[in-house]
Amino acid sequence: MFKIFSCVILLGFLCQIGTGLFTARKPTNLAPKNGTNVVFGTVVVNDGDRYNSTSGVFTAARGGDYLFTGALCPQRAKGFYFGITQNGVEQTRASFTETDGHVCHTFTAILRLKRHDKVALRSENDANLLNEDAARWNMFYGVKV
């Protein structure tokens, strides 16, 4: 039995292929309710099928440090309050409010995960409203570093 190990450079970090790498975009619901996951329905990259585009949950194949990042584009004159959860427990929280136009904001979190830990982006407000159009994409990325 052969095992192939490959490496790529992503966002300046060395990562291992086969251990967890995903890129997803286009939320299935632009107005997710408080306590629900933001589900990104279009998966661009999903090494090992670790990101579930139905539930919005990433499951770690291996333990280690993972980088999660992305961009959220609140609707003009609206805000977006969210947290990144690990096994359902919020690890980070942020909010973006846009008053000047349709601007996308980035977020980043580094989490130490165990094998089979689950990570999601969770809405923290019933009034959240995202904008998605040809020039503004809501994105969620994850990679083992």
Residue pairs with C-beta under 8 A, 6 or more apart in sequence:
5 16
5 17
5 18
6 16
6 17
6 18
7 14
7 15
7 16
7 17
8 15
8 17
9 15
10 21
10 143
11 67
11 69
11 141
11 143
13 67
13 143
13 145
14 145
15 21
15 143
15 144
15 145
16 144
17 47
18 47
18 48
18 61
19 47
19 48
19 61
19 62
19 64
19 144
20 47
20 48
20 50
20 58
20 60
20 61
20 62
20 66
20 142
20 143
20 144
21 45
21 46
21 47
21 48
21 50
21 142
21 143
21 144
22 43
22 45
22 46
22 47
22 50
22 51
22 58
22 140
22 141
22 142
22 143
23 43
23 44
23 45
23 46
23 139
23 140
23 141
24 40
24 41
24 42
24 43
24 44
24 46
24 51
24 53
24 139
24 140
24 141
25 40
25 42
25 44
25 137
25 138
25 139
25 140
26 40
26 41
26 42
26 132
26 137
26 138
27 38
27 39
27 40
27 41
27 130
27 132
27 138
28 39
28 40
28 41
29 36
29 38
29 39
30 75
30 129
30 130
30 131
30 132
31 128
31 129
31 130
32 38
32 39
32 123
32 128
33 123
33 126
33 128
34 123
34 124
34 125
34 126
34 128
35 122
35 123
35 124
36 122
36 123
37 55
37 56
37 57
37 120
37 121
37 122
37 123
38 56
38 82
38 120
38 121
38 122
38 123
38 138
38 140
39 53
39 54
39 55
39 56
40 51
40 53
40 56
40 138
40 139
40 140
41 53
42 53
43 51
43 53
46 53
48 61
50 58
50 59
50 60
50 61
50 142
51 57
51 58
51 142
52 58
52 59
55 120
56 120
56 121
57 118
57 119
57 120
58 68
58 118
58 119
58 120
58 142
59 116
59 117
59 118
60 66
60 113
60 114
60 115
60 116
60 117
60 118
60 119
60 144
61 115
62 115
62 144
63 112
63 113
63 114
63 115
63 117
64 112
64 113
64 144
64 145
65 110
65 111
65 112
65 113
65 144
65 145
66 110
66 111
66 112
66 113
66 119
66 142
66 143
66 144
66 145
67 108
67 109
67 110
67 141
67 142
67 143
67 145
68 84
68 108
68 109
68 110
68 111
68 119
68 140
68 141
68 142
69 106
69 107
69 108
69 109
69 141
69 142
70 106
70 107
70 121
70 138
70 139
70 140
70 141
71 104
71 105
71 106
71 107
71 137
71 138
71 139
72 80
72 82
72 96
72 104
72 105
72 107
72 130
72 138
73 98
73 102
73 103
73 104
73 105
73 130
73 131
73 132
73 136
73 137
73 138
74 80
74 96
74 97
74 98
74 105
74 128
74 129
74 130
74 131
75 98
75 102
75 129
75 130
75 131
76 98
76 99
76 101
76 102
76 131
77 98
77 99
78 97
78 98
78 127
78 128
78 129
79 95
79 96
79 97
79 98
79 125
79 127
79 128
80 95
80 96
80 97
80 123
80 125
80 128
80 129
80 130
81 93
81 94
81 95
81 123
81 124
81 125
81 128
82 93
82 94
82 95
82 107
82 121
82 122
82 123
82 124
82 128
83 90
83 91
83 92
83 93
83 94
83 121
83 122
83 124
84 90
84 91
84 92
84 107
84 109
84 111
84 119
84 120
84 121
84 122
85 91
85 118
85 119
85 120
85 121
85 122
86 111
86 113
86 117
86 118
86 119
87 117
87 118
88 118
90 122
90 124
91 109
91 111
92 107
92 109
93 124
94 107
95 124
95 125
96 105
98 105
102 131
102 133
102 135
102 136
104 136
104 137
104 138
110 145
111 119
113 119
119 142
121 140
130 138
132 138
